[in-house]
């Protein structure tokens, strides 16, 4: 039975890591927009920070699911 839960945890972990990667990519795009659209630089920095934070949170959650496999 524990193997079924481990399989589920592994799937959720993989999902969270994928979500983290997407947020990191979006943050990078907003970083590029800071110089591309100087008039909106502050908004782009705010969005970049938000997505970078979301990426960090998703990775932290995935780490919790890693259990004894660290």
C-alpha positions, -999 to +999 in steps of 0.1 A: +000+000+000+028+024+008+041+020-028+008+034-041+013+065-020+049+068-030+039+067-066+013+094-060+038+115-042+063+111-070+037+122-096+027+152-075+064+161-070+071+159-108+040+181-114+053+207-089+088+207-104+072+213-138+051+242-124+082+256-108+101+255-142+072+273-159+072+301-133+109+305-136+106+308-174+079+334-170+100+353-145+129+354-171+106+368-197+095+396-173+131+403-166+137+408-203+106+430-206+122+454-180+146+466-206+123+461-236+095+483-221+112+508-197+079+526-191+065+494-175+098+483-158+084+485-123+054+463-132+076+438-150+099+436-120+069+430-097+056+402-119+091+387-122+094+387-084+060+371-081+067+343-105+102+337-090+086+334-056+059+310-070+087+289-085+106+288-052+074+278-034+066+250-059+102+237-055+099+238-017+067+218-019+083+193-042+112+189-018+088+180+010+074+152-012+109+139-018+108+123+017+137+100+024+150+103-012+169+135-005 
